[in-house]
Amino acid sequence: MIRMLGAIACAALLSAEASAARLPLEMVEDVPLSGKPTRFDYASLDSGTHRLFIAHLGDSAVTVFDTRRNRVVADIPGIDHVHGVLVVPELGRIYASATSGNEIAVIDAESLRIVARIPGGVYPDGMAYAPRQKKLYVSDEHGRTETVIDARTNRRISTLPLGSEVGNSQYDPSSGHVFVNAQTAGKLIEIDPDTDRIVASHPLPGCSGPHGLLIDSSDRTAFVACQDNHRLLALNLETMKVKSSFGIGEDPDVLAIDPGRRRLYVATESGVFSIFDLASGMRKIWEGKIGDDAHVVAVDPGTHRVYLPLKDVGGIPVLRIMK
């Protein structure tokens, strides 16, 4: 019944709100999630274990979803207003940022229990992991810093002042550097994990309030979602110049890429969803309303399925699955 109602609701939204272009995704299922119909935030997929970890912010819990069996397998409570979540398979750990607790919860991937809590700054949000140095980088949005954590000892080892409110953080495997959005400064900060020093500050012309960030290392491109003026920038990581800019839905938030299909997905607080084809440069191929509060998106690169946690569909939270 949930699946049928979800499909009907989705079809109605798409027919009423979508652009003339045909949506290059089809509905698979709306799977009920546990907890209350409250806000979700980031999600992180472990392709090896087929588990999707979803920050259920309003319930202060991380929901663990099995993408093979399409069901919730666990909820990890006690993470106060969880915003960011990042799975690091090589460590067997999941990291979750608790913004009300101002800490990072370290979760064991096997037992799904919290094994450590680390100070994360004033308002810890997005996270990135530098594998060679085994360091976690945490965006302290309101504290205007980047918190650096030694993942081997679960200790905070550095706090880097950025002089700006901070958006998301991402690791670039090609350069080995961590990139961070400086929201109020309108810049992309580049950090060397070997020294934990800022090595460059790159302007983002035409971008107001850079928040969402995704690195496509294979194409040497950084995608930056600009919350205040609702734009998406594609930044060439070799020249550090903007190579393209697009208008998108209001308050863009989470970005996800399907590397095999060369598609970029942009989710927004307004529920407007944008899809870009990256195979031949960069081209917007669809944009429209895909669900209320659909500001989080994750992609399974193996199955090419797209996951959108929605806080309230018929009075319950669901995970909308498309392919």
SULCORUR-V427373 format. One record per residue. N is the residue number from 1. PSI is psi as a letter, one per 30 degrees, with the letter a starting at -180 (none if undefined). D_FIRST is the distance of its C-alpha to the first C-alpha in Angstrom with 1 decimal. Layout:
# SULCORUR-V427373
N|PSI|D_FIRST  N|PSI|D_FIRST
This chain:
# SULCORUR-V427373
1|e|0.0  2|e|3.8  3|e|5.3  4|e|5.1  5|e|6.1  6|e|8.4  7|e|9.8  8|e|10.6  9|e|12.1  10|e|13.9  11|e|15.3  12|e|16.5  13|e|18.2  14|e|19.8  15|e|21.1  16|e|22.5  17|f|24.0  18|l|24.7  19|l|28.2  20|f|29.3  21|k|28.9  22|k|25.9  23|k|23.6  24|h|24.6  25|l|21.2  26|l|18.0  27|k|14.4  28|e|13.4  29|k|10.5  30|j|9.7  31|k|10.4  32|k|10.8  33|l|14.5  34|l|16.8  35|a|19.0  36|l|19.1  37|i|18.0  38|l|21.5  39|k|23.2  40|l|23.1  41|b|26.2  42|l|27.4  43|l|25.8  44|k|27.8  45|k|27.0  46|j|29.0  47|f|28.8  48|e|30.9  49|f|28.6  50|h|25.3  51|k|24.6  52|k|23.5  53|k|25.0  54|k|23.6  55|j|25.7  56|i|23.7  57|e|26.6  58|f|25.4  59|g|24.9  60|h|28.1  61|l|26.4  62|k|25.8  63|k|22.4  64|j|22.8  65|k|20.1  66|j|20.5  67|f|20.0  68|e|20.5  69|f|17.9  70|h|15.5  71|l|15.6  72|k|17.7  73|f|21.0  74|l|22.9  75|k|23.7  76|j|27.4  77|l|28.5  78|g|31.8  79|j|31.9  80|j|32.8  81|i|30.9  82|k|30.3  83|d|30.6  84|k|31.7  85|k|30.6  86|k|32.4  87|k|32.3  88|j|35.8  89|e|35.4  90|f|39.2  91|f|39.6  92|h|36.6  93|l|35.8  94|k|33.2  95|k|34.6  96|k|32.9  97|k|34.7  98|j|34.6  99|e|35.8  100|f|36.5  101|f|38.2  102|h|40.1  103|l|39.6  104|k|38.1  105|k|36.2  106|k|36.9  107|k|34.2  108|k|35.0  109|f|32.6  110|e|32.9  111|f|32.8  112|h|30.7  113|k|33.2  114|k|35.2  115|f|38.7  116|l|40.5  117|k|40.4  118|k|42.6  119|k|43.8  120|g|42.1  121|a|43.9  122|e|43.1  123|i|39.6  124|k|38.5  125|c|35.7  126|l|35.5  127|l|37.1  128|l|38.8  129|k|40.4  130|j|43.8  131|e|43.9  132|e|47.7  133|f|48.6  134|h|45.7  135|k|45.2  136|k|42.2  137|k|42.5  138|k|40.7  139|j|40.5  140|j|41.8  141|e|40.6  142|f|42.6  143|f|45.3  144|h|46.3  145|l|46.8  146|k|45.4  147|k|45.3  148|k|46.3  149|k|45.4  150|j|46.9  151|f|44.0  152|e|46.5  153|f|47.7  154|h|44.8  155|k|47.4  156|k|47.6  157|f|50.6  158|l|50.9  159|j|49.8  160|j|50.4  161|k|51.1  162|f|49.5  163|g|50.8  164|l|47.5  165|l|44.0  166|k|42.1  167|b|38.9  168|l|37.3  169|k|39.4  170|k|39.2  171|k|41.4  172|j|43.0  173|f|43.9  174|e|46.5  175|f|48.7  176|g|47.7  177|l|47.4  178|k|44.8  179|k|44.0  180|k|43.0  181|k|42.1  182|j|44.7  183|e|42.6  184|f|45.4  185|f|48.0  186|h|46.1  187|l|47.1  188|j|45.8  189|k|47.6  190|k|48.6  191|k|49.3  192|j|51.2  193|f|49.8  194|e|53.1  195|f|54.9  196|h|52.1  197|k|53.9  198|k|52.7  199|f|54.2  200|l|53.2  201|j|51.5  202|k|50.2  203|k|49.8  204|i|46.6  205|k|48.0  206|g|45.6  207|k|43.1  208|j|42.7  209|h|40.9  210|k|40.0  211|d|37.2  212|k|34.7  213|k|36.5  214|k|35.9  215|k|38.7  216|i|38.7  217|e|41.6  218|f|41.8  219|g|42.5  220|h|44.4  221|k|42.2  222|k|40.9  223|k|38.0  224|k|38.4  225|k|35.9  226|j|38.0  227|e|36.2  228|e|38.8  229|g|39.4  230|h|36.0  231|l|37.5  232|k|37.0  233|k|40.3  234|j|41.0  235|k|44.1  236|j|46.4  237|f|47.1  238|e|50.4  239|f|51.9  240|h|49.8  241|k|49.5  242|k|46.5  243|f|45.9  244|l|43.1  245|k|41.3  246|k|38.2  247|k|36.7  248|a|33.0  249|l|30.6  250|k|31.8  251|i|32.1  252|k|31.4  253|d|30.5  254|k|29.2  255|k|30.2  256|k|29.2  257|k|30.8  258|j|29.9  259|e|33.4  260|e|32.9  261|f|31.4  262|h|33.6  263|k|31.0  264|k|31.0  265|k|28.0  266|j|28.8  267|k|26.3  268|l|27.5  269|f|27.1  270|f|26.6  271|f|23.4  272|k|25.5  273|k|25.2  274|k|28.1  275|k|28.6  276|k|32.2  277|k|33.7  278|f|36.4  279|e|37.7  280|i|40.3  281|c|41.3  282|k|38.6  283|k|36.6  284|k|33.7  285|f|31.3  286|k|28.4  287|k|27.7  288|l|25.1  289|k|22.5  290|f|19.6  291|k|18.0  292|k|19.5  293|g|21.7  294|i|21.2  295|g|24.7  296|k|24.2  297|k|23.8  298|l|24.5  299|k|25.1  300|j|25.4  301|f|28.6  302|e|28.1  303|f|24.8  304|g|25.0  305|k|21.5  306|k|21.1  307|k|19.4  308|j|18.9  309|k|18.2  310|k|17.0  311|f|17.8  312|j|15.5  313|j|12.2  314|g|11.0  315|g|13.6  316|l|12.9  317|k|14.5  318|l|12.8  319|j|14.6  320|k|14.1  321|k|15.4  322|l|17.3  323|none|20.0
